[in-house]
Amino acid sequence: MTCESCGADDDTVYPVHRMYVTPADWDTEGREVVLDEVERWCYACCTHYPHRPASAGGS
């Protein structure tokens, strides 16, 4: 299987929703955007990048 985040071939990939996180600053509020699309990520990407696990019953 191929990780949809980094492109690495891996025996196990995990279904996740990609997140975009903008930290708060003195003049802007923090923001988190979670995409509806389910992607398959390897373990390394799951430990390094913001995401939410996809539920077993769908998104």
FENSUL-V489458 format. One line per field, one symbol per residue. burial: b if it has 16 or more other ideal C-beta (glycine too) atoms within 10 Angstrom, else e. Layout:
burial->???
//
This chain:
burial->eebbbeeeebeebbebbbeeeeeeeeeeeeeeeeeeeebbbbeebeeeeebeebeeeee
//
